[in-house]
Amino acid sequence: MKLATLKNQTRDGQLVVVSKDLSLCIAVPKIASTLQVALDHWEICQHALQDVYGQLNAGTLAQQAMPFDQAACHSPLPRAFQWADGSAYLNHVELVRKARNSQVPESFFSDPLMYQGGSDSFVGPRDPILAEDESWGIDLEAEIAVITGDVAMGTSPAQALGAIRLLMLVNDVSLRGLIPGELAKGFGFFQSKPASAFSPVAITPDELGASWADGKVHLPLRVALNGEPFGCPNAGQDMTFSFPQLVAHAARTRELEAGTIIGSGTVSNKQGGLHGSSIRNGGVGYCCIAEVRMYETIEQGKPSTPFMRFGDHVRIHMEDAEGHDLFGSIEQTVLRYLPD
């Protein structure tokens, strides 16, 4: 099943069911006006939404449906009760540490990294990345995220798997120039993590077929920067912690409410050094600019690839094994923020 939220005059938008090929959609106000309402009453709404999805794909609702416009979408949840982002790909963490000549603590291999992000206001998948200053070090971070139902405190990974309702893609923008100062305070990210954007469409795990296994998505996550291929690492490869493990980690000391979003962290695959890791050299590339800068620092002594500048454009999407678009695409341009 594929679901999306169209922008309207309300904060939470209008829930629509989207056809499998992303060509049509239909509003379902009699089932649920918003995605959060559907998540709050999932046991009831799920079957009704699935029925609409089946009819939409069969063509029996063609008269009531309308063309699906990804540019009209908000993030599937325009705001959420919780957004917690992990760092499940330890290759990414190892590169960061290696670039500054330090080791990854052993605990990182058994205890996931996770931070609590701002969830009161996400931006749409086609909205710009706004920043006041290029010196902030504007970076993309292509990830996968899950949306959960209610999760009890102390739940196990096996139990957490059943609580995963939907999956999305995410661009978790980082302002690299602000991160060191914030982390030095010992209290975590805040200003260095502006509003994230999620894919136009959220999908149920069954849409992935055999590519959803062991709580991981075994497909390449595709990133283009200014129209050029930048990354296509496989999201199921080198993922140290699965989504059920991340959800269970988040719920260790608290309940998670329906609509909680848990992110994977930047998708990253182990590969050769700088010259063997880029797509043009036969590698799988990167899901953030910081990663190629880490390779440059390790091999050349300093980074040479710049962070994003005003006017730069990023596209993030994922295709199934047959080449069909699964989530729609995140497409964002970096623009200077001008206060009203």
C-alpha positions in Angstrom: 0.0 0.0 0.0 1.2 3.5 -0.8 0.1 6.6 1.1 0.8 10.3 0.7 -0.2 13.7 2.2 -1.2 16.5 -0.1 -0.7 20.1 1.1 -3.9 22.0 1.9 -4.8 24.8 4.3 -4.2 22.7 7.4 -1.0 21.9 9.1 -1.4 18.1 8.6 -2.6 18.0 5.0 -4.9 15.6 3.3 -4.3 11.8 3.3 -4.5 10.1 -0.1 -4.0 6.6 -1.3 -1.6 6.4 -4.2 -1.6 3.8 -7.0 1.3 1.4 -7.2 2.7 3.2 -10.3 2.4 6.6 -8.6 0.1 7.9 -11.4 -3.2 8.3 -9.5 -4.4 9.1 -6.0 -7.7 9.4 -4.1 -8.6 11.1 -0.9 -10.2 9.0 1.8 -11.8 11.3 4.3 -14.4 8.8 5.4 -11.5 6.4 6.4 -9.0 9.0 7.7 -8.5 12.6 7.0 -4.7 12.5 7.8 -2.0 9.9 8.1 -1.7 10.5 11.8 -5.4 9.6 12.2 -4.9 6.4 10.2 -1.9 5.5 12.4 -3.9 6.1 15.6 -6.5 3.7 14.4 -4.4 1.4 12.3 -6.1 -1.8 13.1 -9.4 -0.4 11.7 -8.1 1.9 9.0 -5.5 -0.4 7.5 -8.0 -2.8 5.9 -10.2 -0.1 4.5 -7.1 1.7 3.0 -5.8 -1.5 1.6 -9.2 -2.1 -0.1 -9.1 1.4 -1.7 -5.5 0.7 -2.8 -6.6 -2.6 -4.5 -9.5 -0.9 -6.3 -7.3 2.0 -7.4 -4.8 -0.4 -8.9 -7.5 -2.4 -10.5 -9.0 0.7 -12.2 -12.4 0.5 -10.6 -11.9 3.9 -8.9 -10.5 5.7 -12.0 -13.5 8.0 -12.2 -13.0 9.3 -8.6 -9.2 9.4 -8.7 -7.0 12.3 -9.7 -3.5 12.5 -11.1 -0.9 12.2 -8.4 1.4 15.2 -8.3 4.5 14.7 -6.3 5.1 18.5 -6.2 1.8 18.9 -4.4 2.9 16.7 -1.5 4.0 17.4 2.0 6.1 14.9 3.8 3.8 12.0 4.6 3.7 13.2 8.2 4.1 17.0 8.0 4.8 16.9 11.7 5.3 13.9 14.1 5.1 13.2 17.8 8.7 11.9 17.6 11.6 11.8 15.1 14.6 9.9 16.3 17.5 9.3 13.9 20.0 6.5 14.3 23.4 5.8 12.8 23.0 2.2 11.7 25.8 2.2 9.1 29.0 2.1 11.1 31.1 2.5 8.0 30.0 6.1 8.0 31.0 6.5 11.7 34.3 4.7 11.1 35.2 7.1 8.3 34.4 10.1 10.5 36.7 8.7 13.2 39.5 7.7 10.8 39.5 11.1 9.3 40.5 12.5 12.7 42.7 9.6 13.6 40.5 8.1 16.3 38.9 4.7 16.8 35.3 3.6 17.0 34.5 2.5 20.6 33.6 -1.1 20.9 30.2 -0.2 22.4 29.1 1.4 19.1 28.9 -2.2 17.6 26.3 -3.3 20.2 24.6 0.0 21.3 23.2 2.1 18.4 23.8 5.8 18.1 20.6 7.8 18.1 19.6 11.4 18.5 16.2 13.1 18.9 15.5 15.5 16.1 13.0 18.3 15.7 9.6 16.9 14.5 7.2 19.8 14.9 7.7 20.9 11.3 9.1 18.9 8.4 9.3 20.2 4.9 7.8 18.8 1.7 9.9 16.6 -0.7 10.0 19.3 -3.3 10.5 22.3 -0.9 13.9 24.1 -0.9 16.7 23.6 1.6 16.8 27.1 3.2 19.9 28.5 4.9 21.2 31.9 5.7 24.9 31.2 5.0 26.8 28.8 2.8 29.6 28.7 5.4 27.2 26.6 7.6 28.4 23.6 5.5 25.1 22.5 3.9 25.1 18.8 3.4 22.5 16.3 2.2 22.0 13.0 4.1 20.0 10.3 2.2 18.4 7.8 4.6 15.5 5.4 5.0 13.0 5.8 7.9 10.2 3.8 9.3 7.0 5.0 10.9 5.8 2.9 13.9 2.5 2.1 15.6 2.4 2.1 19.4 5.5 0.4 20.8 5.6 -0.7 24.5 8.6 0.2 26.6 11.1 -2.5 26.7 9.9 -4.2 23.5 12.2 -6.7 21.9 13.5 -6.4 18.3 11.3 -9.3 17.3 8.2 -7.5 18.7 9.4 -4.2 17.2 9.3 -5.7 13.7 5.5 -6.0 13.9 5.2 -2.4 15.0 6.6 -1.0 11.7 3.8 0.4 9.7 5.4 2.3 6.9 8.7 3.2 5.3 9.9 6.4 3.7 13.0 8.0 2.3 14.5 11.1 4.0 16.9 13.9 3.4 18.2 14.7 6.9 20.0 17.9 6.1 23.1 18.7 8.2 24.9 22.0 8.7 28.4 20.6 9.1 30.0 23.9 10.0 27.7 24.2 13.1 28.0 20.6 14.3 31.5 20.8 16.0 30.5 23.7 18.2 27.2 22.1 19.2 28.8 18.7 20.0 31.5 20.4 22.0 28.8 21.6 24.4 28.1 17.9 25.2 24.4 18.3 24.6 23.9 17.1 21.0 22.5 18.5 17.8 20.0 21.3 17.5 20.8 24.3 15.3 22.9 22.1 13.0 19.9 19.9 12.1 17.3 22.0 10.2 13.9 20.6 9.0 14.1 17.2 7.3 12.2 16.3 4.1 10.7 12.9 3.5 9.7 11.1 0.3 6.3 12.0 -1.3 5.1 8.4 -0.6 5.2 6.2 2.4 4.8 2.5 1.7 3.9 -0.6 3.7 6.7 -3.2 4.0 5.0 -5.7 1.8 5.4 -3.3 -1.2 9.1 -4.2 -1.1 8.6 -8.0 -1.5 11.7 -10.0 -1.0 13.7 -6.8 -0.7 12.4 -6.3 2.8 14.2 -9.0 4.8 15.7 -9.1 8.3 14.2 -5.6 9.0 16.3 -4.1 6.3 15.7 -2.7 2.8 17.9 -4.6 0.3 17.9 -2.1 -2.5 20.2 0.8 -3.7 19.4 4.3 -2.4 20.0 6.6 -5.4 21.3 10.1 -5.0 22.0 12.7 -7.7 23.7 16.0 -7.1 23.3 18.7 -9.7 22.0 16.1 -12.1 25.1 13.8 -11.8 24.9 10.4 -10.1 26.4 10.8 -6.6 25.5 7.6 -4.7 23.7 4.3 -5.0 24.8 2.2 -2.0 22.6 -0.8 -1.1 20.6 0.1 2.0 20.6 -3.5 3.2 24.3 -3.9 3.0 26.6 -3.0 5.9 23.7 -2.0 8.1 24.9 -2.9 11.5 21.5 -2.4 13.2 18.2 -3.3 11.6 15.1 -1.2 11.9 13.6 -3.5 14.5 16.8 -3.1 16.6 16.6 0.7 16.2 13.0 0.8 17.2 13.7 -1.5 20.2 16.6 0.8 21.2 14.4 3.9 21.1 11.8 2.1 23.2 14.2 0.8 25.9 13.1 3.3 28.5 9.9 4.8 27.1 6.8 4.0 25.1 6.7 5.1 21.5 3.4 6.5 20.2 1.9 5.7 16.9 3.5 8.0 14.3 7.0 7.8 15.7 9.6 8.1 13.0 12.9 6.2 13.3 15.7 6.9 10.8 18.5 4.7 9.7 21.2 7.3 9.5 23.2 8.0 6.3 23.3 4.9 4.1 26.9 3.8 3.6 28.6 0.8 2.1 32.2 -0.4 2.8 34.3 0.1 -0.3 37.8 1.1 -1.5 39.4 4.4 -1.0 38.5 7.7 -2.7 39.4 6.7 -6.2 37.5 3.4 -6.1 34.4 4.6 -4.2 32.9 7.2 -6.6 30.3 6.1 -9.1 32.4 7.3 -12.1 35.2 5.0 -10.9 32.9 2.0 -10.4 32.1 2.4 -6.8 28.7 3.0 -5.2 29.3 6.6 -4.2 27.9 8.4 -1.2 24.7 9.5 0.5 26.3 12.6 2.0 29.1 15.0 1.0 30.8 14.6 4.3 31.7 11.0 3.4 33.6 11.9 0.2 35.4 14.7 2.2 36.4 12.1 4.7 38.0 9.9 2.0 39.8 13.0 0.7 41.1 13.8 4.1 42.3 10.3 4.7 44.0 9.9 1.3 45.0 13.5 0.5 45.4 15.2 3.9 42.5 17.6 3.4 39.0 17.7 1.8 38.5 19.3 -1.7 34.8 18.6 -2.4 32.7 21.6 -1.3 29.4 21.3 0.6 26.3 22.4 -1.1 26.0 26.0 -2.3 23.0 28.2 -3.2 21.4 26.8 -6.3 22.7 23.3 -5.9 20.1 20.5 -6.4 19.8 17.1 -4.8 17.5 14.2 -5.9 16.9 11.1 -3.8 14.9 8.1 -4.9 14.7 4.3 -4.8 13.7 1.7 -7.4 12.5 -1.8 -7.0 14.3 -4.8 -8.6 12.3 -4.1 -11.9 13.3 -0.5 -12.0 9.9 0.9 -10.8 10.0 4.0 -8.6 8.9 3.0 -5.1 8.6 6.2 -3.0 8.6 9.1 -5.5 11.6 11.4 -5.3 12.9 14.0 -2.9 14.1 16.9 -5.1 15.4 20.0 -3.3 17.3 23.1 -4.3 19.4 25.0 -1.8 18.2 28.6 -1.5 19.2 31.6 0.7 16.7 32.1 3.6 15.4 35.6 3.5 13.3 36.6 6.6 10.0 38.3 6.0 
